[in-house]
Amino acid sequence: MNSIHMDPFIRSEREADIAVRSDRLAMTFAERAAEHDRDGSFPFENFDDLREAGYLKLTVPAGFGGEEASLYEMLLAQERLAKGDGSTALAVGWHVSQMLQLRIKQSWPPKLYEEFCRRAVDEGAMINQFASEPSTGSPSRGGRPQTTAVRTEGGYLLSGRKTFSSLLPVLDQFTVTAYVEDEEKIGTFYVRRGPGISMEETWNTMGMRATGSHDLLLADVFVPEEERLDQWEGNDGSALGTSKSDHGGALLHIPACYLGIAWAARDFAVRFAAEYRPSSLPGPIADLPHIRHKIGEMESERITARTLLYSVADRWDRLPDARPSMKPELGLAKTVATNAALRIVDLAMRIVGGSSLSRTLPLERMYRDVRAGLHNPPMEDAVGAMLAQRAIGEAADI
């Protein structure tokens, strides 16, 4: 509870309650993290705990029984959850962020949306969107999917392979992008687990080993016409989701996760420095100036990154009309946080010394996990390009 009272980014009793729940879950997850990392196994029991704690309804609308968390509140929850296990936090982050996006975009047919929201609340149903493919890379780069959607009676038949399919082992439904051949355009489809769907366990990575991001295989999977999401029309005749957008806000769950991992590494290193007393010294290594300097560097990186992350999230919550112009700041918050997390974990290992390389300690896992942030969207070069474009545009207006 002390960390709750000392955290300047907790502003209300509601936020404190959200933080306390994440802290309790994180303590349990931390006890299992090493085993799942070692085996590359999916932490099904963590998701049972998330379901029981009500975490999976975090961003579901209150009208359907959810908690309707703001972006700021979602980040508080995710950052603290990642202190226990980064893989679990990143994986569930795709679900809670998708639910936040859907709440804003209202891009599903109302009946399907309400049905899923109520299942998320009552059963702990989860969702993720799968777009990445082996030959096209990140969808943020604009590649056309090789997964195809062929029109058939009453709907479509989907065939293809998706990679980086986080949460796949525990999902009964998901959305998939596919190229609709007769229209020469990309469609989005709501897919329920059933005939023609299989999983190939390809996820064997250096870090984030327990996200279950295996390959999804689809072989003539039938999707009804009414569950093609990109062509669903609202009452005004326009396709929903074309005018409403979160403009990337929900993706801030990614930097929140990596800052949570770095927070745990910082805590471990500071405790180690306060307790480790080599025989060559009269007191703990925390008394040494160079160790204090490294701790100060960790604090500087962490406070700077958190301040940017939460200030951007607060502005995003308060100023919906400003969201389209905030994409550069959203991207900057991600890149600053990711690089800060890398630096914090590196400093933590320098403080602990050679023993930090041991797999009996959590730091080497944290070191591997935070590197994954470099490959989550948005990419650093794209963020730099957005910032440069805006600066050049502003200069032209002067």
N, C-alpha and C positions, 0 to 999 in steps of 0.2 A: 504493500500500500504506500510505502514511502515514495517509490518512484512515481506514483500517481500524483501525490501532493506536490512533488518537486518538479513536475513536468510543466513548463510554462505554456505549452501548447494545448493543455486541457483547460477549457474555458467554462464548463458547466457540469452539473451533476450527471446529466445524460452522457456527456462525453467521458466522464470518469467511469460510469458503469460500463460503457463500451470497452474502455481500456482495461478495466479489471477483468472482464470476461476473457479478453485476448491474453492477458498475462497468465491467467489460470490455465488456459488451454496450452499456452507456450511452455509452461513448466512441465506439463505432461508430455508434450511432443518432443521436448529436448531429451527425455529419457529414451526415446525410440529412434532418434535421428541417426545415430551412428550405425545402427543395425541396418536400417533401410538404405543408407548411403553405401554401406559396404556391399550389400546384396543387390542394390539397384532395384529393390522391391517397392511396390506401391503400398503406402501406409493406409490401408483400408480402415484400420482401427481409429486413425486420426479423423477420418471423415465421419465415422460413427459418432465420435465425440463432438465434432462440429455440428452435426445434425441434432444431437441431443441438446446441445447448448443453445440452439436456435440461431447459430451464426449464419446458416445458409439463407435465412430470410432477411439478412442485414439491409439490403438495398431494394427489397421488394416493396411496392407501394403499401402504405398503411391501409388503404381501402380493401386490400386483399389479405390483411393480417400480417403484413411485413413491418419492418422497423423504419423503412423509408429513410435510410441514412443519407446524409449529404455526402458530397465528395470528400470534404474535410473529415467527416466522421469515419468514412470508409478507410481513409489513409491512416487515421489513428489506430483503427482495428487491425489493419494489415501490417503496419510497421511493427506493432508489438507481437503479433502472431509470429512474424518471421524471426523474432529473437529465439524462438524455440526450435523451429525447423523451416529453413528457407524454402525447401521443395514444397512442403505442404502449403505454405503461405502463397507462393507464386501460383501453384495449381488452383487453389480455391479463389485466388484473386481474379482469375479469368471468369469464374462464375459470377462473383459479386459485382465485378465491373461490367459484365454483359448485362446484368439485371439493371444496373444504373443507366447504361446506355439505352436499354429498351424502354425504361421509364420516361426518358426524355424524348426519344425518337418516335415512340408509338408506331413502330414500323411493322407490327404483326397484326393480323386480323384480331379484332377485340375478343372474340370467343376463344381463340387459341391462346391469346395472351393471358386472359383471365384464368383459363384452365391451368396453364403452366404455373402462373404465380401462386395459385392456391395449392398446387402440388408441391411447389418449393417450400411453402409454409407448413403444409400438413405432412408431407412425406420426405422433405429434404431433397426434392428433385433438383438437379443441377444442369447447367447448359454451358456450352462453349462453341465458338465458331471455328471451323477448320478450313483454312484457305491455302496454307503453304503446301508446296509440292516439290518432289526431288528435282525436276527439270526447270522449274520456274523460280525457285528461291522464295524470298520474302514477298508476300503480296503487296507490301508497301512500295515495292519497286515497279509495280504495274504489270507484271507478267500475266499472260493469259493462261488460265488453268487448263491442264490437259484432261482433267475430269470432265466428262461429257454428260449432258442431259438430253436424252432423245425422247421426243414427244411420242406418247402412246395413248391408248384409250383411257380417258379419265385422269391423265397426269403425265409423268415423266419416268424414264428409267435412267438412273445415275450409275456411271461406271468410272472408276479411277482410283487413285491412291493419294492420300493426304499424309503429310509428315508433321512433326512437332505438334501432335494431337494431344496436348496436355489434358489430363483428367479422363482420358479415354477409358481406362479400366473400370471406372465407376459411373460412366454415363449411360443412360438409357435413351437419350435423345441429344441431338446437336444440330447445328446449322452448317451447311456445306455450300461452298461456291462451286459452280460448274458452268462450262461453256455450252450454251444452248445453240446447237448447230444450225437449226433452221432459221434462227433469228440473228445469228452472228453477234451475240452479246452474252455477257456474263450474268447468270442468275444466282439467286440465293434460295436454298431449299431447307425446310425443316424436316429432318430425317429421324425416324424412330428406329431403335435397334430391332432388327428382325432378319428375315431371309436376305441373303446376299451381302451381309455385313460381317466382316471379320477384322481381327486385330493381329498384326505381325509385331512381335516384341523386338523392335529395332533400337530402342532407347538405351544406349550404353555409352554414357558421356563422362567427361572429366568432372563436371559439376552439375548441380541440380539433378542428381541421379534418381530421385524418387518422385518426379512429377508425373510419371506414367505417360510420357510424350511419345508413345509408340506410333506406328503407321496404321492408318485406317484404310481398309480396302473395301471398295464398293463394287459389286458385280450385279448389274441390272437391278438395282434397288428401286422399288416403286415408291414414288412420292405423289400423292394426290395433287391435282391442279390447285386446290384451295390452300395447299401448304407450300406453294411457291411464294416466297415472301416479297421478292422485289417487285412483283407486279400487282400486289394487293392494293386496291384503291379505297380511299376514304370517302366520306359522304360528299366531299366537294369534287370528286372525280379525279383528284390528283393522287399519285402514288405516295403513300405516307413514307416518311423517312427522307424524302427529297428536299424538304425545306427545314426540317428539324434535325439538329445534330448536336452532339456533345463536343464536336470539334477537337476530339482527342483527350478531353478531360479525364475520362475514366481510365485511360492508360497510365495515369499517375499511380495506379496500384503497383506498377513495376518498380519505380524508384523507391516507393515506401517499403517494399519488400527488401531491397538491397540495403537500405539504411537500417532496417531492423536487424539484419545479419551483422552489419558493422557495429551496431549498438551492442549486440551480444559479445562480439569480439573485444570491443572496448572494455566492457564490464569484466570480462575474464582477465584481460591484461592488467587492469588497474588492481583487481583483487590479488593477482599474482605478485605484482610489484609491492603491494602493501604487506604481503605475508612471507615472501621469499627472503630468507636471511642466510646468504652464503657465509661460510666460516671466515672468509677473508674480510668481512665487513662487520662493524659494530651494530648495525641495524638493518632494516629491510632495504632492498634496492630502490624503493620509492624515495629514499633520502638522497639518491644520487642526482646531481644536476642534469646529466644527459638523459636519464629516465624521465625526470619531470618535464624536460623539454619535449620529449616524444609524447607524453600524456597531454601536454598542452597543445601539440599539433593535432592530436586526435580530436580533442575538444573543439578546436578551431574549425576543422573540416566538418565535424558533425553538426555543430551549431549553425554554421553557414548554410549547409545543405538543407537542414530541417527548416530554417527560417525561410529560405526561398520556396521550398516545397509547400509549406503550409500557408504562406502568404498568397501564393498563386492559387491554391485550392480555395482559400477564403474568398478571394476576388471572383473566382469562377462561380462560386455558390451565390454570391451577392449580386452579381452583375450579369445576368443571362444574356443581355443584348451585346455585351462586350466579348462574348466567347469567340466569335469568329476571328477577332483581332488578337486573341491570346495564344494562338498556336505556337508562335516562337517562344513565348515564356513557358508554355507547357513542355515543349521540347527541351528548353534550357534546364528546367527543373529536373528533368530525367537525366540529362547528361552530367549535370553538376553532381547530382546525388550518386550516380553510378561511379563516377571517378572519385568522389569523396569516399565511398564505401571501399573501393580498391585501396586507397591510401590508408584508411583507418585500419583495415585488416593487416596490411603490410606493416604498419607501425606497431600494431599489437604483437605481431610475430617477432619483430625486432626487440621489443621489450622482454618478451618471454624467453627469447634466445633459441638455441638449438632444439630444446625439447618441444618447441611449437611445431616441429615437423612430425612429431609422433602421432600416429593414428589413435593413440589412447587419449589425446586431447582434441578438443573440437576445432582448434584454430585452423588446422590444415584443411578440414572440410569447408570451413567458412571461406578460406582463401580461394578454394576451387569454386565455391558457389557464387561468390560475388563477381567472378569473371564472366559469368553467363550474362550479366547485365549489359555488357558491351554488344551483345547480339540480339537484344530485345528492342523492339521499335519504341520511339523513332531512333534512327541511326544518327551518329554524331555528325556525319558529313551533311545529312539532310537538314539537321537543326542549324548547323553553321550557314548553310545556304539560305534558309529562311531568315535568319538574323541579318545576313548580309543584304538580302533583297530589300528588307524593310529599311535598313539604314540608308541604302542607296536611294530608295524612293523618298525618304524623308529629306535627304540632302538636295534632291531635285526640286523639292517644294520650297526650299529656303530662298 
